[in-house]
Amino acid sequence: MNDIRYYVGSFLDANEWLERVCLPPAQQAGLTCIANLVPEELEDRLSVEDLCKRAKNQFRACIFTDEEEAAAWLKECR
């Protein structure tokens, strides 16, 4: 679970680096699903949506605002 509800700022500029450098080793290590808990701010939400689009060929990624829903999705995700 990637909880960025309280993160301040945007990481949109880092998404290309995350896609190129971080996501492939995470997938090789067995990552198959990631639940993203997002903040209310529009810019931050767009950063996560962009990252999910970049990750779609490597693993399943969904965006949530409720922690319990995210945890339930992760339990079912394989």
C-alpha positions as CSV (number, residue, x, y, z in Angstrom):
1,M,0.0,0.0,0.0
2,N,1.4,3.4,-1.0
3,D,-0.1,5.9,1.4
4,I,0.5,9.4,0.1
5,R,-2.5,11.1,1.6
6,Y,-0.4,13.4,3.8
7,Y,2.4,14.0,1.3
8,V,2.9,17.6,0.4
9,G,3.8,18.5,-3.2
10,S,3.8,16.7,-6.5
11,F,6.0,13.9,-7.6
12,L,4.8,14.1,-11.2
13,D,8.4,14.9,-12.3
14,A,9.7,11.8,-10.6
15,N,7.3,9.4,-12.4
16,E,9.5,8.8,-15.4
17,W,12.4,7.9,-13.0
18,L,10.1,5.7,-10.9
19,E,8.9,3.9,-14.1
20,R,12.4,3.4,-15.4
21,V,14.4,2.7,-12.2
22,C,12.1,1.5,-9.4
23,L,9.2,-0.3,-11.0
24,P,11.2,-3.0,-12.9
25,P,13.1,-4.3,-9.8
26,A,9.9,-4.1,-7.8
27,Q,8.2,-6.3,-10.3
28,Q,11.1,-8.7,-10.5
29,A,11.0,-9.0,-6.7
30,G,7.4,-10.1,-6.9
31,L,5.3,-7.0,-6.7
32,T,2.0,-7.7,-8.5
33,C,-0.4,-5.1,-7.1
34,I,-0.2,-1.7,-5.5
35,A,-3.0,0.2,-3.8
36,N,-2.4,4.0,-3.8
37,L,-4.2,6.0,-1.1
38,V,-4.4,9.5,-2.5
39,P,-4.8,13.0,-1.1
40,E,-7.6,15.3,-1.9
41,E,-5.5,17.8,-3.8
42,L,-5.9,17.6,-7.5
43,E,-2.3,18.0,-8.5
44,D,-1.2,15.1,-6.2
45,R,-4.0,12.9,-7.5
46,L,-2.9,13.5,-11.0
47,S,0.7,12.4,-10.1
48,V,-0.6,9.1,-8.8
49,E,-2.9,8.6,-11.8
50,D,0.1,9.2,-14.1
51,L,2.2,6.7,-12.2
52,C,-0.6,4.1,-12.4
53,K,-0.8,4.5,-16.1
54,R,3.0,4.0,-16.4
55,A,2.8,0.9,-14.2
56,K,-0.1,-0.8,-16.0
57,N,2.2,-3.1,-18.1
58,Q,4.2,-4.2,-15.0
59,F,1.6,-4.7,-12.3
60,R,-2.0,-3.8,-11.2
61,A,-2.4,-0.4,-9.6
62,C,-5.5,1.2,-8.2
63,I,-6.3,4.5,-6.5
64,F,-8.3,4.7,-3.3
65,T,-9.3,7.3,-0.8
66,D,-10.4,4.8,1.8
67,E,-7.7,2.7,3.6
68,E,-10.1,-0.2,4.4
69,E,-11.1,-0.5,0.7
70,A,-7.5,-0.4,-0.4
71,A,-6.5,-3.1,2.1
72,A,-9.5,-5.3,1.0
73,W,-8.5,-4.9,-2.7
74,L,-4.9,-5.9,-1.9
75,K,-6.1,-9.0,-0.2
76,E,-8.0,-10.1,-3.3
77,C,-5.3,-8.9,-5.8
78,R,-2.9,-11.5,-7.0
